[in-house]
Amino acid sequence: MASIANGVFLLSLSCELQIDAKAFIGLKNLTSLFLIESLDLKENKISEIKEQAFANLSKLSYLNLEWNCQRCDHAAQPCFPCVNNTPIKLYPGSFRNQVQMTSLSIRGNSLRDLPDKLFSNMPNLSSLDLSDNLLAYAIRNVAISSMN
């Protein structure tokens, strides 16, 4: 699975789901995952997070998207670049209305910029990891007004 679309998560499981590397290969759809509170999708070669990809995960408080589109020029661990070494593609609504989200990691995805309003409607977000990206120029004049 190269991208995560709206409606993918519709499976009734409780609390936590950790998906190991390459777990999405050949997997078409997950249904009814609305009870998931913690989701670990690191190192899955996810290249795109579409608008409202996590819309059905209303209880999601922790999301780990680390190391899906790495830059491999100085990799200290196994490297998972995206096609043509592109960054993970995010949209303004990729995390829309994730009001329960307290922790989000998008570490190591070769991000050069962030869409406007990417983190809007996330009032409980208190931990955000954007390290190991290429954001120095994009965030040079950024001020965070509130992170509860």
C-alpha positions in Angstrom: 0.0 0.0 0.0 1.6 3.2 -1.1 -1.0 5.6 0.2 -3.7 5.6 2.9 -7.2 6.7 1.7 -10.2 7.8 3.7 -12.3 4.8 4.9 -9.4 2.4 5.0 -9.8 1.8 8.7 -13.2 0.3 9.5 -12.4 -2.8 11.6 -13.6 -3.3 15.2 -10.5 -3.8 17.3 -9.8 -2.3 20.6 -7.1 0.1 21.7 -3.8 -0.5 19.9 -2.6 -1.7 16.5 1.1 -2.0 15.5 1.7 -2.7 11.9 5.2 -3.9 11.0 7.2 -3.1 7.9 5.7 -4.4 4.7 2.4 -5.5 6.4 0.3 -3.6 3.8 1.7 -5.5 0.8 -1.4 -7.2 -0.8 -3.8 -5.8 1.9 -6.7 -4.0 0.2 -8.9 -2.7 3.0 -9.2 -2.6 6.8 -12.7 -2.0 8.0 -14.1 -0.6 11.3 -11.0 0.3 13.3 -12.8 3.2 15.1 -11.7 2.0 18.5 -8.0 2.2 17.8 -6.1 4.6 20.1 -2.6 3.9 19.1 -1.4 3.2 15.5 2.2 2.5 14.6 2.8 2.6 10.8 6.6 3.2 10.8 8.8 1.9 8.0 5.9 0.8 5.7 6.9 2.7 2.6 3.7 4.8 2.8 4.2 7.6 0.2 1.0 9.5 0.7 -1.5 10.3 3.4 -4.7 11.4 1.7 -7.3 13.9 3.0 -9.1 12.5 6.1 -7.2 9.2 5.9 -7.8 8.6 9.6 -11.3 10.0 9.7 -12.8 6.8 11.0 -10.3 6.6 13.8 -12.1 8.9 16.2 -10.3 7.6 19.3 -6.8 7.8 17.8 -4.4 9.5 20.3 -1.0 8.2 19.1 0.2 8.0 15.4 3.6 7.0 14.3 4.4 7.5 10.6 8.2 7.5 11.0 10.7 6.5 8.3 8.3 5.9 5.5 10.0 8.1 2.9 13.6 8.5 4.1 16.4 10.3 2.5 19.2 7.7 2.3 22.3 9.8 1.8 23.3 9.6 5.5 21.1 6.7 6.7 22.3 5.2 10.0 19.7 2.3 9.7 18.0 0.4 6.9 16.7 3.0 4.5 13.2 3.1 2.9 13.1 5.8 0.3 9.9 6.6 -1.7 9.9 6.5 -5.5 12.3 9.0 -7.0 13.4 10.0 -3.4 10.3 12.1 -3.0 9.0 13.0 0.5 5.8 11.6 1.9 2.9 13.5 0.4 0.7 15.2 3.0 -2.5 17.3 2.4 -4.1 20.1 4.5 -6.7 17.5 5.7 -4.4 14.5 6.2 -5.0 14.7 9.9 -8.2 16.7 9.9 -10.4 16.5 13.0 -8.1 14.2 15.0 -9.3 15.8 18.2 -8.1 13.0 20.4 -4.6 13.0 19.0 -1.9 13.8 21.6 1.2 12.4 19.9 2.2 12.5 16.2 5.5 11.5 14.7 6.3 12.2 11.0 10.0 11.8 11.6 12.3 10.9 8.8 10.0 11.3 5.8 12.1 13.8 3.7 9.6 16.6 4.2 10.6 19.9 2.8 7.5 21.8 3.7 4.2 21.3 5.5 0.7 22.1 4.0 -1.1 25.0 5.6 -3.5 23.9 8.4 -2.0 20.4 8.5 -2.4 20.4 12.3 -5.7 22.3 12.6 -8.5 20.8 14.6 -6.0 18.8 16.7 -6.6 20.6 20.1 -5.0 17.9 22.2 -1.8 17.5 20.2 1.0 17.9 22.8 3.9 15.9 21.1 4.9 16.5 17.5 8.1 14.9 16.1 9.2 16.4 12.8 12.9 15.6 13.2 15.1 14.1 10.5 13.2 15.9 7.8 14.4 18.8 5.5 12.3 21.5 7.1 14.9 24.0 8.2 14.1 26.5 5.4 10.3 26.0 5.5 9.9 26.6 9.2 12.5 29.4 9.7 9.7 31.9 10.6 7.3 29.5 12.3 5.8 30.2 15.7 3.6 27.6 17.5 0.9 29.4 19.4 -0.6 26.5 21.3 0.3 22.9 21.9 -1.6 21.7 25.0 
